[in-house]
């Protein structure tokens, strides 16, 4: 069975939007395999950043909560979109999670490994720009499997 793979990027200036008064669902604790996948994506992302002269992005718990919560929602609903629960966007989700200056978001679906996801993002101009934005200093990654075993990925960067 062939897995369809999708990636989508959003780049929004930090000054866009204000925090919405939306109560996000708390992200469930990640399973061990999901945590490992998230850590591998962060590591591979930082390898790309440092190879291009950017500092490594610090993994941030607030951005991770926002990313994991969005991946969870996509996996639960079968929706692949930057628009999330209650029509939220990544800026609002990150701010509600406590991170004041989110910079961009990458999402992906259907990849089987961290290496595949990061390679796909690096082949896409929008995703690549998000990863290699040296002004972004922090990152959060969410990787969540749905009931069928398909992975949904969200990567949120912050200034």
Order of alpha helices (4+ residues) and beta strands (2+ residues): beta-alpha-beta-alpha-alpha-beta-alpha-alpha-beta-beta
